[in-house]
Amino acid sequence: MPVKRSSHVSATLDRDHVIIIHYEVRYLITMEESDNHNEEVHRRKGIYLLPNLLTTAGLFSGFYAIVAAMHSRFEPAAVAIIIAIILDGLDGRVARLTNTSSEFGAQYDSLSDMACFGIAPALVVYEWSLTHMTRLGWANLGWLAAFFYAATAALRLARFNATQQTGDKQYFMGLASPAAAGVLATMVWTGDDLGYQGSELVLPAFFVTIAAGALMVSNVKYASFKDVDFRKRVPFMVIIMVVLAFMLLNTDPPKVLLGAALIYTLSGPVYSLWLFVRKRRAAGSKSP
């Protein structure tokens, strides 16, 4: 005769079976988490080559600008800063397009920006013009202006790093350091191209350096152009406009780039002034 199991024995066996399955599932989950952790650790041992290669190239350009300025080769120094600006715009977009963004790359890019757009422009404009303020009897103001620009660039980068996760992606708070570096670099390049000596443009160089530094740490909003998606289709006329832009740039690169840098630099204060006037008008219309 078959032996009948009591309901108590059957319930005990079922409970033991459930416990065994529970521990097996926990074991499998633990093994999977361990494999994922090991894979993450293995992945962290290396760095992504392409975006960091562009960052290194930009850092090289910034360092070359300093060396060139020390040998009074101001046009190559200014061009090197412009190249660093282009490479700085490429590395971040390449990282996002190729899904190779990393915390290491972000920190490396920030340190490179300080060298390329903080130290390099300050030293270039100092060697080109501000060092000649000794002839005006204001010897200390020359290097102090250069230091002010470098310090504000560092503060601008620190503020950006601290607020980039919560800030508005469409706008920069303050003039971006590459744009400020572009103003100084194109000013030096245009002056050298026109045959002016830095000693002849001491006061303009001084005020432009101070203004660029002040705008970097201001609360003026500037368009970031980060919402531009290069993967989307664009109207045919956009390509025509790009061709015309290259043609215009080729006519006289230093003057065209200086004009573009100044337009962008002034766009922030003009936009802020427009917002202020609009708010005043709106407040005036609501008042009885």
C-alpha positions as CSV (number, residue, x, y, z in Angstrom):
1,M,0.0,0.0,0.0
2,P,1.3,3.5,-0.7
3,V,2.3,5.5,2.3
4,K,0.3,8.6,2.7
5,R,2.1,11.7,3.8
6,S,0.5,13.8,6.4
7,S,-0.4,17.4,5.6
8,H,2.1,18.6,8.2
9,V,5.0,16.7,6.5
10,S,3.9,17.9,3.1
11,A,3.8,21.6,4.3
12,T,7.3,21.2,5.8
13,L,8.7,19.8,2.6
14,D,7.2,22.6,0.5
15,R,8.5,25.2,2.9
16,D,12.0,23.7,2.7
17,H,11.8,23.7,-1.1
18,V,10.8,27.4,-1.1
19,I,13.7,28.2,1.2
20,I,16.2,26.3,-1.1
21,I,14.8,28.2,-4.2
22,H,15.1,31.5,-2.3
23,Y,18.8,30.9,-1.4
24,E,19.5,29.7,-5.0
25,V,18.0,32.9,-6.4
26,R,20.0,35.1,-3.9
27,Y,23.1,33.2,-4.8
28,L,22.6,33.8,-8.6
29,I,21.8,37.5,-7.9
30,T,25.0,37.9,-5.8
31,M,27.1,36.2,-8.5
32,E,25.6,38.5,-11.2
33,E,26.3,41.6,-9.0
34,S,29.8,40.4,-8.5
35,D,30.3,39.9,-12.2
36,N,29.0,43.4,-12.9
37,H,31.3,44.9,-10.3
38,N,34.3,43.1,-11.7
39,E,33.4,44.3,-15.2
40,E,33.0,47.8,-13.9
41,V,36.3,47.7,-12.1
42,H,37.9,46.3,-15.2
43,R,36.4,49.0,-17.3
44,R,37.6,51.7,-14.9
45,K,41.2,50.6,-15.3
46,G,41.4,52.1,-18.8
47,I,40.3,55.5,-20.3
48,Y,38.6,56.3,-23.6
49,L,41.1,57.2,-26.2
50,L,39.4,59.4,-28.7
51,P,37.9,62.3,-26.5
52,N,41.0,62.4,-24.3
53,L,43.2,62.4,-27.4
54,L,41.4,65.6,-28.5
55,T,41.8,67.1,-25.0
56,T,45.5,66.3,-25.0
57,A,45.9,68.0,-28.4
58,G,44.1,71.1,-27.1
59,L,46.4,71.1,-24.1
60,F,49.4,70.9,-26.4
61,S,48.1,73.9,-28.3
62,G,47.7,75.9,-25.2
63,F,51.2,75.1,-24.0
64,Y,52.6,75.9,-27.4
65,A,50.9,79.3,-27.2
66,I,52.8,80.1,-24.0
67,V,56.1,79.0,-25.5
68,A,55.6,81.0,-28.7
69,A,54.7,84.1,-26.7
70,M,57.8,83.8,-24.7
71,H,59.8,84.0,-27.9
72,S,57.7,87.0,-29.2
73,R,55.9,84.9,-31.8
74,F,52.5,86.3,-31.1
75,E,50.6,85.3,-34.3
76,P,51.4,81.5,-33.8
77,A,50.5,81.9,-30.2
78,A,47.1,83.4,-31.0
79,V,46.5,80.8,-33.6
80,A,47.4,78.0,-31.2
81,I,44.8,79.3,-28.7
82,I,42.1,79.3,-31.5
83,I,43.0,75.7,-32.3
84,A,42.7,74.8,-28.6
85,I,39.2,76.4,-28.6
86,I,38.2,74.3,-31.6
87,L,39.5,71.1,-30.0
88,D,37.7,71.9,-26.8
89,G,34.5,72.2,-28.6
90,L,35.1,68.8,-30.3
91,D,36.1,66.6,-27.4
92,G,32.9,66.9,-25.5
93,R,30.7,66.4,-28.5
94,V,32.7,63.5,-29.7
95,A,32.4,61.9,-26.3
96,R,28.7,62.3,-26.3
97,L,28.2,61.1,-29.9
98,T,30.4,58.0,-29.3
99,N,29.0,57.4,-25.8
100,T,32.5,57.6,-24.3
101,S,31.9,60.3,-21.6
102,S,33.5,59.6,-18.3
103,E,34.3,61.4,-15.0
104,F,38.0,61.2,-15.8
105,G,37.4,62.9,-19.2
106,A,35.4,65.7,-17.5
107,Q,38.1,66.4,-14.9
108,Y,40.9,66.2,-17.5
109,D,39.0,68.6,-19.8
110,S,38.5,71.1,-16.9
111,L,42.2,71.1,-16.1
112,S,43.1,71.5,-19.8
113,D,40.7,74.4,-20.0
114,M,42.5,76.2,-17.2
115,A,45.8,75.9,-19.0
116,C,44.5,76.7,-22.4
117,F,41.9,79.4,-21.7
118,G,43.2,80.8,-18.3
119,I,46.9,80.7,-18.1
120,A,47.8,80.8,-21.9
121,P,45.8,83.9,-22.9
122,A,46.9,85.8,-19.8
123,L,50.6,85.2,-20.5
124,V,50.2,85.8,-24.3
125,V,48.5,89.2,-23.8
126,Y,51.0,90.1,-21.0
127,E,54.0,89.3,-23.2
128,W,52.4,91.1,-26.2
129,S,51.2,94.3,-24.5
130,L,50.7,94.5,-20.8
131,T,54.4,94.2,-19.9
132,H,54.8,97.6,-21.6
133,M,52.7,99.3,-19.0
134,T,56.0,100.1,-17.2
135,R,56.4,102.9,-19.8
136,L,53.2,104.5,-18.5
137,G,54.4,104.3,-14.9
138,W,51.9,101.5,-14.1
139,A,54.3,98.6,-13.9
140,N,52.2,96.5,-11.5
141,L,48.9,96.9,-13.3
142,G,50.2,94.9,-16.3
143,W,50.8,91.7,-14.6
144,L,47.9,92.3,-12.1
145,A,45.5,92.5,-15.0
146,A,46.9,89.3,-16.5
147,F,46.5,87.6,-13.0
148,F,43.0,88.9,-12.7
149,Y,42.1,87.3,-16.0
150,A,43.7,84.0,-14.9
151,A,42.0,84.0,-11.5
152,T,38.6,84.7,-12.9
153,A,39.0,81.9,-15.5
154,A,39.7,79.5,-12.6
155,L,36.7,80.8,-10.7
156,R,34.5,80.5,-13.8
157,L,35.6,76.9,-14.3
158,A,35.0,76.0,-10.7
159,R,31.5,77.5,-10.7
160,F,30.7,75.7,-13.9
161,N,31.8,72.4,-12.5
162,A,29.8,72.9,-9.3
163,T,26.6,73.9,-11.1
164,Q,26.6,72.0,-14.4
165,Q,24.3,69.3,-13.1
166,T,21.6,71.8,-12.0
167,G,22.1,74.8,-14.2
168,D,20.2,75.7,-17.4
169,K,21.8,73.8,-20.3
170,Q,20.7,76.4,-22.9
171,Y,22.7,79.2,-21.3
172,F,26.1,79.8,-19.7
173,M,26.2,81.8,-16.5
174,G,28.9,84.3,-17.4
175,L,31.2,84.4,-20.4
176,A,32.7,80.9,-21.1
177,S,36.4,80.7,-20.7
178,P,37.0,79.6,-24.3
179,A,35.1,82.6,-25.6
180,A,37.1,85.0,-23.3
181,A,40.3,83.4,-24.5
182,G,39.1,83.9,-28.1
183,V,38.6,87.6,-27.5
184,L,42.2,88.0,-26.2
185,A,43.7,85.7,-28.9
186,T,42.0,87.4,-31.8
187,M,42.8,90.8,-30.4
188,V,46.5,89.9,-30.4
189,W,46.3,88.2,-33.8
190,T,44.5,91.2,-35.4
191,G,46.9,93.7,-33.8
192,D,49.9,91.8,-35.0
193,D,48.4,91.3,-38.5
194,L,47.8,95.1,-38.8
195,G,51.4,95.7,-37.9
196,Y,50.8,97.2,-34.4
197,Q,53.2,96.6,-31.6
198,G,51.7,95.6,-28.3
199,S,53.3,98.7,-26.7
200,E,51.0,100.9,-28.9
201,L,47.8,99.2,-27.6
202,V,48.5,99.0,-23.9
203,L,45.4,100.6,-22.7
204,P,43.0,98.8,-25.1
205,A,44.6,95.5,-24.1
206,F,44.4,96.3,-20.4
207,F,40.7,97.2,-20.5
208,V,39.8,94.2,-22.8
209,T,41.6,91.8,-20.4
210,I,39.8,93.2,-17.4
211,A,36.4,93.2,-19.1
212,A,36.8,89.6,-20.3
213,G,37.8,88.5,-16.8
214,A,34.9,90.4,-15.2
215,L,32.3,88.9,-17.7
216,M,33.5,85.4,-16.9
217,V,32.5,85.7,-13.2
218,S,29.4,87.8,-13.9
219,N,25.8,86.6,-13.9
220,V,25.2,87.6,-17.5
221,K,23.6,84.8,-19.6
222,Y,25.2,83.6,-22.8
223,A,23.8,81.1,-25.3
224,S,25.6,77.7,-24.9
225,F,24.5,76.1,-28.2
226,K,24.5,72.8,-26.4
227,D,21.0,72.1,-27.8
228,V,22.3,71.9,-31.3
229,D,22.1,68.3,-32.5
230,F,24.5,67.5,-35.3
231,R,22.8,64.1,-35.9
232,K,19.5,65.6,-37.1
233,R,18.7,66.6,-40.6
234,V,18.9,70.3,-41.4
235,P,17.5,72.4,-44.3
236,F,19.6,72.6,-47.4
237,M,20.1,76.4,-46.8
238,V,22.0,75.6,-43.6
239,I,24.8,74.0,-45.6
240,I,24.8,77.0,-47.9
241,M,25.2,79.3,-44.9
242,V,28.1,77.2,-43.6
243,V,29.8,77.5,-47.0
244,L,29.3,81.3,-46.9
245,A,30.7,81.4,-43.4
246,F,33.9,79.6,-44.5
247,M,34.2,82.0,-47.4
248,L,33.9,85.0,-45.1
249,L,36.4,83.5,-42.7
250,N,38.9,83.0,-45.5
251,T,38.8,86.6,-46.6
252,D,40.5,87.8,-43.4
253,P,40.7,85.3,-40.6
254,P,41.9,87.5,-37.7
255,K,39.5,90.3,-38.3
256,V,36.5,88.0,-38.9
257,L,37.2,85.9,-35.8
258,L,37.7,89.1,-33.7
259,G,34.4,90.4,-35.0
260,A,32.6,87.1,-34.2
261,A,34.2,87.0,-30.7
262,L,33.2,90.5,-29.9
263,I,29.6,90.0,-31.2
264,Y,29.2,86.9,-28.9
265,T,30.8,88.7,-26.0
266,L,28.4,91.7,-26.3
267,S,25.4,89.4,-26.9
268,G,25.3,88.5,-23.2
269,P,25.0,92.1,-21.8
270,V,22.6,93.1,-24.6
271,Y,20.3,90.1,-23.9
272,S,20.4,90.8,-20.1
273,L,19.6,94.5,-20.8
274,W,16.7,93.4,-23.0
275,L,15.3,91.1,-20.3
276,F,15.6,93.9,-17.7
277,V,13.7,96.4,-19.9
278,R,11.0,93.8,-20.6
279,K,10.6,93.0,-16.9
280,R,10.3,96.7,-16.1
281,R,7.7,97.2,-18.8
282,A,5.7,94.2,-17.5
283,A,5.9,95.4,-14.0
284,G,4.7,98.9,-15.1
285,S,1.8,97.5,-17.0
286,K,0.6,95.5,-14.0
287,S,0.8,98.5,-11.6
288,P,-2.5,100.5,-11.2
